[in-house]
Structure formats: C-alpha cells, structure tokens
Amino acid sequence: MMITRIGIMAGEIWEYLEKHNRQALMSDIISDLEKDRDIALMSIGWLAREGHVVLEGGSSNYMIKLT
C-alpha cells in the first residue's frame, strides 16, 4: 500500500536527519537514500504536517530540519 511506503520512507528520512546533525538538504536526502523521489516528497510532507520537521528556504532545494 502507498501509505505504508510513505510511512516507511518517513522513518528512513527521520533516521537520516538524526545521523546528519538533525538537518539536510532535500536533494541530499533523496539522492543518498536512493528511493523514489515522489515517495520521498510525500514522506517529507507527512513529517512536516505532523510537526516533526520544518522546511527552510525559498528555492526548490529546501533545508529539512528535525524539530
């Protein structure tokens, strides 16, 4: 199921951020995890909606930070 894939990816992103000083560029997360870009973006959105991450920047390459 799609929601399961998004949830699993959200956990992987969380772990990635914890290992990278609690922040990383969105492009680095996507390329380093080598996962589907669309699923990664949905997962970042999920984490943001739940208040677990914030996105900073005005370009397409946002800085993602754990809250």
PDB file with SEQRES, HELIX, SHEET and CRYST1 records, atoms N, CA, C and O in Angstrom:
SEQRES   1 A   67  MET MET ILE THR ARG ILE GLY ILE MET ALA GLY GLU ILE          
SEQRES   2 A   67  TRP GLU TYR LEU GLU LYS HIS ASN ARG GLN ALA LEU MET          
SEQRES   3 A   67  SER ASP ILE ILE SER ASP LEU GLU LYS ASP ARG ASP ILE          
SEQRES   4 A   67  ALA LEU MET SER ILE GLY TRP LEU ALA ARG GLU GLY HIS          
SEQRES   5 A   67  VAL VAL LEU GLU GLY GLY SER SER ASN TYR MET ILE LYS          
SEQRES   6 A   67  LEU THR                                                      
HELIX    1 AA1 MET A    2  LYS A   19  1                                  18    
HELIX    2 AA2 MET A   26  LEU A   33  1                                   8    
HELIX    3 AA3 ARG A   37  ARG A   49  1                                  13    
SHEET    1 AA1 3 GLN A  23  LEU A  25  0                                        
SHEET    2 AA1 3 MET A  63  LEU A  66 -1                                        
SHEET    3 AA1 3 VAL A  53  GLU A  56 -1                                        
CRYST1    1.000    1.000    1.000  90.00  90.00  90.00 P 1           1          
ATOM      1  N   MET A   1       0.838  -1.194   0.000  1.00  0.00           N  
ATOM      2  CA  MET A   1       0.000   0.000   0.000  1.00  0.00           C  
ATOM      3  C   MET A   1       0.875   1.245   0.000  1.00  0.00           C  
ATOM      4  O   MET A   1       1.971   1.264   0.560  1.00  0.00           O  
ATOM      5  N   MET A   2       0.364   2.268  -0.636  1.00  0.00           N  
ATOM      6  CA  MET A   2       1.103   3.525  -0.750  1.00  0.00           C  
ATOM      7  C   MET A   2       1.359   4.154   0.617  1.00  0.00           C  
ATOM      8  O   MET A   2       2.466   4.626   0.875  1.00  0.00           O  
ATOM      9  N   ILE A   3       0.366   4.169   1.488  1.00  0.00           N  
ATOM     10  CA  ILE A   3       0.544   4.811   2.794  1.00  0.00           C  
ATOM     11  C   ILE A   3       1.633   4.116   3.594  1.00  0.00           C  
ATOM     12  O   ILE A   3       2.343   4.764   4.362  1.00  0.00           O  
ATOM     13  N   THR A   4       1.775   2.822   3.428  1.00  0.00           N  
ATOM     14  CA  THR A   4       2.831   2.076   4.113  1.00  0.00           C  
ATOM     15  C   THR A   4       4.189   2.490   3.582  1.00  0.00           C  
ATOM     16  O   THR A   4       5.122   2.690   4.359  1.00  0.00           O  
ATOM     17  N   ARG A   5       4.311   2.621   2.270  1.00  0.00           N  
ATOM     18  CA  ARG A   5       5.580   3.047   1.665  1.00  0.00           C  
ATOM     19  C   ARG A   5       5.967   4.447   2.133  1.00  0.00           C  
ATOM     20  O   ARG A   5       7.135   4.712   2.416  1.00  0.00           O  
ATOM     21  N   ILE A   6       4.982   5.340   2.214  1.00  0.00           N  
ATOM     22  CA  ILE A   6       5.240   6.702   2.670  1.00  0.00           C  
ATOM     23  C   ILE A   6       5.685   6.691   4.123  1.00  0.00           C  
ATOM     24  O   ILE A   6       6.625   7.400   4.483  1.00  0.00           O  
ATOM     25  N   GLY A   7       5.031   5.904   4.961  1.00  0.00           N  
ATOM     26  CA  GLY A   7       5.388   5.816   6.375  1.00  0.00           C  
ATOM     27  C   GLY A   7       6.778   5.253   6.595  1.00  0.00           C  
ATOM     28  O   GLY A   7       7.531   5.755   7.430  1.00  0.00           O  
ATOM     29  N   ILE A   8       7.120   4.216   5.854  1.00  0.00           N  
ATOM     30  CA  ILE A   8       8.454   3.619   5.980  1.00  0.00           C  
ATOM     31  C   ILE A   8       9.513   4.629   5.554  1.00  0.00           C  
ATOM     32  O   ILE A   8      10.544   4.775   6.210  1.00  0.00           O  
ATOM     33  N   MET A   9       9.253   5.319   4.459  1.00  0.00           N  
ATOM     34  CA  MET A   9      10.203   6.324   3.980  1.00  0.00           C  
ATOM     35  C   MET A   9      10.326   7.473   4.969  1.00  0.00           C  
ATOM     36  O   MET A   9      11.420   8.005   5.158  1.00  0.00           O  
ATOM     37  N   ALA A  10       9.237   7.862   5.598  1.00  0.00           N  
ATOM     38  CA  ALA A  10       9.292   8.926   6.608  1.00  0.00           C  
ATOM     39  C   ALA A  10      10.230   8.520   7.744  1.00  0.00           C  
ATOM     40  O   ALA A  10      11.000   9.342   8.239  1.00  0.00           O  
ATOM     41  N   GLY A  11      10.166   7.271   8.150  1.00  0.00           N  
ATOM     42  CA  GLY A  11      11.074   6.780   9.186  1.00  0.00           C  
ATOM     43  C   GLY A  11      12.521   6.798   8.733  1.00  0.00           C  
ATOM     44  O   GLY A  11      13.413   7.125   9.516  1.00  0.00           O  
ATOM     45  N   GLU A  12      12.762   6.451   7.480  1.00  0.00           N  
ATOM     46  CA  GLU A  12      14.123   6.478   6.948  1.00  0.00           C  
ATOM     47  C   GLU A  12      14.655   7.910   6.881  1.00  0.00           C  
ATOM     48  O   GLU A  12      15.831   8.155   7.153  1.00  0.00           O  
ATOM     49  N   ILE A  13      13.792   8.842   6.522  1.00  0.00           N  
ATOM     50  CA  ILE A  13      14.201  10.252   6.478  1.00  0.00           C  
ATOM     51  C   ILE A  13      14.522  10.746   7.880  1.00  0.00           C  
ATOM     52  O   ILE A  13      15.512  11.449   8.083  1.00  0.00           O  
ATOM     53  N   TRP A  14      13.695  10.382   8.840  1.00  0.00           N  
ATOM     54  CA  TRP A  14      13.928  10.768  10.239  1.00  0.00           C  
ATOM     55  C   TRP A  14      15.300  10.267  10.688  1.00  0.00           C  
ATOM     56  O   TRP A  14      16.086  11.029  11.251  1.00  0.00           O  
ATOM     57  N   GLU A  15      15.584   9.000  10.442  1.00  0.00           N  
ATOM     58  CA  GLU A  15      16.875   8.422  10.822  1.00  0.00           C  
ATOM     59  C   GLU A  15      18.029   9.121  10.099  1.00  0.00           C  
ATOM     60  O   GLU A  15      19.073   9.379  10.698  1.00  0.00           O  
ATOM     61  N   TYR A  16      17.846   9.422   8.833  1.00  0.00           N  
ATOM     62  CA  TYR A  16      18.865  10.127   8.059  1.00  0.00           C  
ATOM     63  C   TYR A  16      19.170  11.472   8.697  1.00  0.00           C  
ATOM     64  O   TYR A  16      20.335  11.826   8.877  1.00  0.00           O  
ATOM     65  N   LEU A  17      18.135  12.220   9.040  1.00  0.00           N  
ATOM     66  CA  LEU A  17      18.324  13.531   9.659  1.00  0.00           C  
ATOM     67  C   LEU A  17      19.022  13.416  11.009  1.00  0.00           C  
ATOM     68  O   LEU A  17      19.881  14.237  11.332  1.00  0.00           O  
ATOM     69  N   GLU A  18      18.664  12.413  11.796  1.00  0.00           N  
ATOM     70  CA  GLU A  18      19.325  12.221  13.083  1.00  0.00           C  
ATOM     71  C   GLU A  18      20.819  11.968  12.919  1.00  0.00           C  
ATOM     72  O   GLU A  18      21.619  12.401  13.749  1.00  0.00           O  
ATOM     73  N   LYS A  19      21.194  11.272  11.861  1.00  0.00           N  
ATOM     74  CA  LYS A  19      22.605  10.964  11.604  1.00  0.00           C  
ATOM     75  C   LYS A  19      23.360  12.121  10.964  1.00  0.00           C  
ATOM     76  O   LYS A  19      24.590  12.102  10.904  1.00  0.00           O  
ATOM     77  N   HIS A  20      22.637  13.123  10.488  1.00  0.00           N  
ATOM     78  CA  HIS A  20      23.248  14.246   9.781  1.00  0.00           C  
ATOM     79  C   HIS A  20      22.974  15.565  10.502  1.00  0.00           C  
ATOM     80  O   HIS A  20      22.533  16.539   9.892  1.00  0.00           O  
ATOM     81  N   ASN A  21      23.236  15.580  11.786  1.00  0.00           N  
ATOM     82  CA  ASN A  21      23.137  16.807  12.582  1.00  0.00           C  
ATOM     83  C   ASN A  21      21.737  17.427  12.560  1.00  0.00           C  
ATOM     84  O   ASN A  21      21.580  18.644  12.661  1.00  0.00           O  
ATOM     85  N   ARG A  22      20.717  16.559  12.426  1.00  0.00           N  
ATOM     86  CA  ARG A  22      19.309  16.954  12.503  1.00  0.00           C  
ATOM     87  C   ARG A  22      18.848  17.846  11.359  1.00  0.00           C  
ATOM     88  O   ARG A  22      17.778  18.450  11.438  1.00  0.00           O  
ATOM     89  N   GLN A  23      19.658  17.937  10.278  1.00  0.00           N  
ATOM     90  CA  GLN A  23      19.237  18.734   9.131  1.00  0.00           C  
ATOM     91  C   GLN A  23      19.969  18.283   7.881  1.00  0.00           C  
ATOM     92  O   GLN A  23      21.075  17.748   7.953  1.00  0.00           O  
ATOM     93  N   ALA A  24      19.342  18.506   6.733  1.00  0.00           N  
ATOM     94  CA  ALA A  24      19.963  18.164   5.453  1.00  0.00           C  
ATOM     95  C   ALA A  24      19.170  18.815   4.334  1.00  0.00           C  
ATOM     96  O   ALA A  24      17.994  19.145   4.491  1.00  0.00           O  
ATOM     97  N   LEU A  25      19.837  18.992   3.206  1.00  0.00           N  
ATOM     98  CA  LEU A  25      19.149  19.491   2.025  1.00  0.00           C  
ATOM     99  C   LEU A  25      18.252  18.387   1.462  1.00  0.00           C  
ATOM    100  O   LEU A  25      18.604  17.208   1.485  1.00  0.00           O  
ATOM    101  N   MET A  26      17.102  18.792   0.962  1.00  0.00           N  
ATOM    102  CA  MET A  26      16.162  17.830   0.413  1.00  0.00           C  
ATOM    103  C   MET A  26      16.818  17.001  -0.695  1.00  0.00           C  
ATOM    104  O   MET A  26      16.597  15.792  -0.768  1.00  0.00           O  
ATOM    105  N   SER A  27      17.604  17.619  -1.541  1.00  0.00           N  
ATOM    106  CA  SER A  27      18.251  16.886  -2.633  1.00  0.00           C  
ATOM    107  C   SER A  27      19.218  15.830  -2.112  1.00  0.00           C  
ATOM    108  O   SER A  27      19.342  14.758  -2.704  1.00  0.00           O  
ATOM    109  N   ASP A  28      19.905  16.125  -1.010  1.00  0.00           N  
ATOM    110  CA  ASP A  28      20.831  15.152  -0.425  1.00  0.00           C  
ATOM    111  C   ASP A  28      20.079  13.962   0.161  1.00  0.00           C  
ATOM    112  O   ASP A  28      20.502  12.816   0.007  1.00  0.00           O  
ATOM    113  N   ILE A  29      18.982  14.235   0.822  1.00  0.00           N  
ATOM    114  CA  ILE A  29      18.176  13.156   1.400  1.00  0.00           C  
ATOM    115  C   ILE A  29      17.719  12.208   0.292  1.00  0.00           C  
ATOM    116  O   ILE A  29      17.872  10.991   0.399  1.00  0.00           O  
ATOM    117  N   ILE A  30      17.166  12.776  -0.757  1.00  0.00           N  
ATOM    118  CA  ILE A  30      16.617  11.964  -1.850  1.00  0.00           C  
ATOM    119  C   ILE A  30      17.715  11.164  -2.542  1.00  0.00           C  
ATOM    120  O   ILE A  30      17.539   9.976  -2.810  1.00  0.00           O  
ATOM    121  N   SER A  31      18.841  11.802  -2.831  1.00  0.00           N  
ATOM    122  CA  SER A  31      19.902  11.076  -3.551  1.00  0.00           C  
ATOM    123  C   SER A  31      20.602  10.056  -2.658  1.00  0.00           C  
ATOM    124  O   SER A  31      20.928   8.963  -3.121  1.00  0.00           O  
ATOM    125  N   ASP A  32      20.840  10.387  -1.399  1.00  0.00           N  
ATOM    126  CA  ASP A  32      21.545   9.463  -0.511  1.00  0.00           C  
ATOM    127  C   ASP A  32      20.707   8.233  -0.162  1.00  0.00           C  
ATOM    128  O   ASP A  32      21.247   7.134  -0.035  1.00  0.00           O  
ATOM    129  N   LEU A  33      19.415   8.405  -0.010  1.00  0.00           N  
ATOM    130  CA  LEU A  33      18.558   7.272   0.333  1.00  0.00           C  
ATOM    131  C   LEU A  33      18.223   6.423  -0.888  1.00  0.00           C  
ATOM    132  O   LEU A  33      17.758   5.292  -0.750  1.00  0.00           O  
ATOM    133  N   GLU A  34      18.457   6.962  -2.078  1.00  0.00           N  
ATOM    134  CA  GLU A  34      18.240   6.238  -3.336  1.00  0.00           C  
ATOM    135  C   GLU A  34      16.849   5.601  -3.402  1.00  0.00           C  
ATOM    136  O   GLU A  34      16.696   4.425  -3.734  1.00  0.00           O  
ATOM    137  N   LYS A  35      15.856   6.406  -3.081  1.00  0.00           N  
ATOM    138  CA  LYS A  35      14.467   5.955  -3.135  1.00  0.00           C  
ATOM    139  C   LYS A  35      13.701   6.793  -4.142  1.00  0.00           C  
ATOM    140  O   LYS A  35      14.229   7.775  -4.664  1.00  0.00           O  
ATOM    141  N   ASP A  36      12.480   6.418  -4.414  1.00  0.00           N  
ATOM    142  CA  ASP A  36      11.613   7.135  -5.326  1.00  0.00           C  
ATOM    143  C   ASP A  36      11.404   8.571  -4.837  1.00  0.00           C  
ATOM    144  O   ASP A  36      11.007   8.795  -3.693  1.00  0.00           O  
ATOM    145  N   ARG A  37      11.674   9.535  -5.713  1.00  0.00           N  
ATOM    146  CA  ARG A  37      11.583  10.955  -5.355  1.00  0.00           C  
ATOM    147  C   ARG A  37      10.177  11.336  -4.902  1.00  0.00           C  
ATOM    148  O   ARG A  37      10.019  12.063  -3.921  1.00  0.00           O  
ATOM    149  N   ASP A  38       9.163  10.855  -5.600  1.00  0.00           N  
ATOM    150  CA  ASP A  38       7.785  11.204  -5.240  1.00  0.00           C  
ATOM    151  C   ASP A  38       7.423  10.704  -3.846  1.00  0.00           C  
ATOM    152  O   ASP A  38       6.789  11.424  -3.074  1.00  0.00           O  
ATOM    153  N   ILE A  39       7.821   9.481  -3.519  1.00  0.00           N  
ATOM    154  CA  ILE A  39       7.542   8.934  -2.188  1.00  0.00           C  
ATOM    155  C   ILE A  39       8.297   9.748  -1.135  1.00  0.00           C  
ATOM    156  O   ILE A  39       7.763  10.023  -0.061  1.00  0.00           O  
ATOM    157  N   ALA A  40       9.535  10.130  -1.441  1.00  0.00           N  
ATOM    158  CA  ALA A  40      10.322  10.942  -0.501  1.00  0.00           C  
ATOM    159  C   ALA A  40       9.638  12.282  -0.247  1.00  0.00           C  
ATOM    160  O   ALA A  40       9.565  12.730   0.897  1.00  0.00           O  
ATOM    161  N   LEU A  41       9.140  12.920  -1.292  1.00  0.00           N  
ATOM    162  CA  LEU A  41       8.469  14.211  -1.122  1.00  0.00           C  
ATOM    163  C   LEU A  41       7.185  14.071  -0.310  1.00  0.00           C  
ATOM    164  O   LEU A  41       6.890  14.912   0.539  1.00  0.00           O  
ATOM    165  N   MET A  42       6.424  13.010  -0.569  1.00  0.00           N  
ATOM    166  CA  MET A  42       5.213  12.774   0.222  1.00  0.00           C  
ATOM    167  C   MET A  42       5.565  12.524   1.684  1.00  0.00           C  
ATOM    168  O   MET A  42       4.855  12.981   2.580  1.00  0.00           O  
ATOM    169  N   SER A  43       6.646  11.809   1.927  1.00  0.00           N  
ATOM    170  CA  SER A  43       7.073  11.499   3.287  1.00  0.00           C  
ATOM    171  C   SER A  43       7.530  12.755   4.021  1.00  0.00           C  
ATOM    172  O   SER A  43       7.233  12.929   5.203  1.00  0.00           O  
ATOM    173  N   ILE A  44       8.246  13.622   3.328  1.00  0.00           N  
ATOM    174  CA  ILE A  44       8.664  14.891   3.931  1.00  0.00           C  
ATOM    175  C   ILE A  44       7.427  15.724   4.264  1.00  0.00           C  
ATOM    176  O   ILE A  44       7.359  16.342   5.326  1.00  0.00           O  
ATOM    177  N   GLY A  45       6.458  15.740   3.361  1.00  0.00           N  
ATOM    178  CA  GLY A  45       5.211  16.456   3.633  1.00  0.00           C  
ATOM    179  C   GLY A  45       4.484  15.913   4.845  1.00  0.00           C  
ATOM    180  O   GLY A  45       3.946  16.675   5.648  1.00  0.00           O  
ATOM    181  N   TRP A  46       4.468  14.598   4.978  1.00  0.00           N  
ATOM    182  CA  TRP A  46       3.830  13.954   6.120  1.00  0.00           C  
ATOM    183  C   TRP A  46       4.532  14.385   7.410  1.00  0.00           C  
ATOM    184  O   TRP A  46       3.883  14.777   8.379  1.00  0.00           O  
ATOM    185  N   LEU A  47       5.869  14.307   7.409  1.00  0.00           N  
ATOM    186  CA  LEU A  47       6.629  14.704   8.594  1.00  0.00           C  
ATOM    187  C   LEU A  47       6.398  16.176   8.936  1.00  0.00           C  
ATOM    188  O   LEU A  47       6.304  16.538  10.109  1.00  0.00           O  
ATOM    189  N   ALA A  48       6.307  17.023   7.908  1.00  0.00           N  
ATOM    190  CA  ALA A  48       6.064  18.450   8.137  1.00  0.00           C  
ATOM    191  C   ALA A  48       4.663  18.673   8.706  1.00  0.00           C  
ATOM    192  O   ALA A  48       4.485  19.462   9.635  1.00  0.00           O  
ATOM    193  N   ARG A  49       3.688  17.990   8.158  1.00  0.00           N  
ATOM    194  CA  ARG A  49       2.305  18.150   8.630  1.00  0.00           C  
ATOM    195  C   ARG A  49       2.153  17.711  10.078  1.00  0.00           C  
ATOM    196  O   ARG A  49       1.376  18.293  10.835  1.00  0.00           O  
ATOM    197  N   GLU A  50       2.896  16.686  10.456  1.00  0.00           N  
ATOM    198  CA  GLU A  50       2.848  16.185  11.827  1.00  0.00           C  
ATOM    199  C   GLU A  50       3.708  17.017  12.779  1.00  0.00           C  
ATOM    200  O   GLU A  50       3.702  16.777  13.987  1.00  0.00           O  
ATOM    201  N   GLY A  51       4.451  18.000  12.242  1.00  0.00           N  
ATOM    202  CA  GLY A  51       5.262  18.877  13.082  1.00  0.00           C  
ATOM    203  C   GLY A  51       6.620  18.301  13.462  1.00  0.00           C  
ATOM    204  O   GLY A  51       7.268  18.795  14.385  1.00  0.00           O  
ATOM    205  N   HIS A  52       7.054  17.267  12.760  1.00  0.00           N  
ATOM    206  CA  HIS A  52       8.334  16.632  13.075  1.00  0.00           C  
ATOM    207  C   HIS A  52       9.515  17.281  12.364  1.00  0.00           C  
ATOM    208  O   HIS A  52      10.654  17.179  12.820  1.00  0.00           O  
ATOM    209  N   VAL A  53       9.242  17.950  11.245  1.00  0.00           N  
ATOM    210  CA  VAL A  53      10.296  18.659  10.512  1.00  0.00           C  
ATOM    211  C   VAL A  53       9.777  20.025  10.091  1.00  0.00           C  
ATOM    212  O   VAL A  53       8.572  20.261  10.004  1.00  0.00           O  
ATOM    213  N   VAL A  54      10.731  20.921   9.832  1.00  0.00           N  
ATOM    214  CA  VAL A  54      10.415  22.199   9.210  1.00  0.00           C  
ATOM    215  C   VAL A  54      11.245  22.304   7.938  1.00  0.00           C  
ATOM    216  O   VAL A  54      12.335  21.740   7.841  1.00  0.00           O  
ATOM    217  N   LEU A  55      10.714  23.030   6.972  1.00  0.00           N  
ATOM    218  CA  LEU A  55      11.403  23.263   5.715  1.00  0.00           C  
ATOM    219  C   LEU A  55      11.786  24.729   5.666  1.00  0.00           C  
ATOM    220  O   LEU A  55      10.963  25.604   5.934  1.00  0.00           O  
ATOM    221  N   GLU A  56      13.042  24.994   5.322  1.00  0.00           N  
ATOM    222  CA  GLU A  56      13.510  26.368   5.227  1.00  0.00           C  
ATOM    223  C   GLU A  56      14.088  26.604   3.847  1.00  0.00           C  
ATOM    224  O   GLU A  56      14.675  25.708   3.242  1.00  0.00           O  
ATOM    225  N   GLY A  57      13.914  27.822   3.357  1.00  0.00           N  
ATOM    226  CA  GLY A  57      14.448  28.199   2.060  1.00  0.00           C  
ATOM    227  C   GLY A  57      13.333  28.521   1.100  1.00  0.00           C  
ATOM    228  O   GLY A  57      12.176  28.165   1.323  1.00  0.00           O  
ATOM    229  N   GLY A  58      13.690  29.195   0.035  1.00  0.00           N  
ATOM    230  CA  GLY A  58      12.679  29.598  -0.919  1.00  0.00           C  
ATOM    231  C   GLY A  58      12.850  28.976  -2.283  1.00  0.00           C  
ATOM    232  O   GLY A  58      12.069  29.240  -3.197  1.00  0.00           O  
ATOM    233  N   SER A  59      13.857  28.160  -2.420  1.00  0.00           N  
ATOM    234  CA  SER A  59      14.094  27.524  -3.715  1.00  0.00           C  
ATOM    235  C   SER A  59      13.507  26.123  -3.708  1.00  0.00           C  
ATOM    236  O   SER A  59      12.832  25.728  -2.757  1.00  0.00           O  
ATOM    237  N   SER A  60      13.764  25.382  -4.761  1.00  0.00           N  
ATOM    238  CA  SER A  60      13.257  24.017  -4.829  1.00  0.00           C  
ATOM    239  C   SER A  60      14.082  23.051  -3.989  1.00  0.00           C  
ATOM    240  O   SER A  60      13.683  21.902  -3.802  1.00  0.00           O  
ATOM    241  N   ASN A  61      15.226  23.499  -3.480  1.00  0.00           N  
ATOM    242  CA  ASN A  61      16.077  22.630  -2.659  1.00  0.00           C  
ATOM    243  C   ASN A  61      16.035  23.102  -1.213  1.00  0.00           C  
ATOM    244  O   ASN A  61      16.926  23.820  -0.758  1.00  0.00           O  
ATOM    245  N   TYR A  62      15.010  22.698  -0.504  1.00  0.00           N  
ATOM    246  CA  TYR A  62      14.789  23.145   0.864  1.00  0.00           C  
ATOM    247  C   TYR A  62      15.736  22.466   1.847  1.00  0.00           C  
ATOM    248  O   TYR A  62      16.189  21.344   1.619  1.00  0.00           O  
ATOM    249  N   MET A  63      16.027  23.162   2.939  1.00  0.00           N  
ATOM    250  CA  MET A  63      16.719  22.569   4.068  1.00  0.00           C  
ATOM    251  C   MET A  63      15.637  21.947   4.941  1.00  0.00           C  
ATOM    252  O   MET A  63      14.678  22.620   5.318  1.00  0.00           O  
ATOM    253  N   ILE A  64      15.788  20.666   5.262  1.00  0.00           N  
ATOM    254  CA  ILE A  64      14.830  19.954   6.101  1.00  0.00           C  
ATOM    255  C   ILE A  64      15.472  19.802   7.472  1.00  0.00           C  
ATOM    256  O   ILE A  64      16.598  19.315   7.583  1.00  0.00           O  
ATOM    257  N   LYS A  65      14.758  20.220   8.520  1.00  0.00           N  
ATOM    258  CA  LYS A  65      15.300  20.170   9.879  1.00  0.00           C  
ATOM    259  C   LYS A  65      14.319  19.469  10.809  1.00  0.00           C  
ATOM    260  O   LYS A  65      13.115  19.719  10.764  1.00  0.00           O  
ATOM    261  N   LEU A  66      14.851  18.589  11.653  1.00  0.00           N  
ATOM    262  CA  LEU A  66      14.020  17.991  12.696  1.00  0.00           C  
ATOM    263  C   LEU A  66      13.658  19.068  13.707  1.00  0.00           C  
ATOM    264  O   LEU A  66      14.473  19.939  14.009  1.00  0.00           O  
ATOM    265  N   THR A  67      12.435  19.012  14.231  1.00  0.00           N  
ATOM    266  CA  THR A  67      12.029  19.984  15.238  1.00  0.00           C  
ATOM    267  C   THR A  67      12.335  19.472  16.620  1.00  0.00           C  
ATOM    268  O   THR A  67      12.062  20.157  17.606  1.00  0.00           O  
TER     269      THR A  67                                                      
END                                                                             
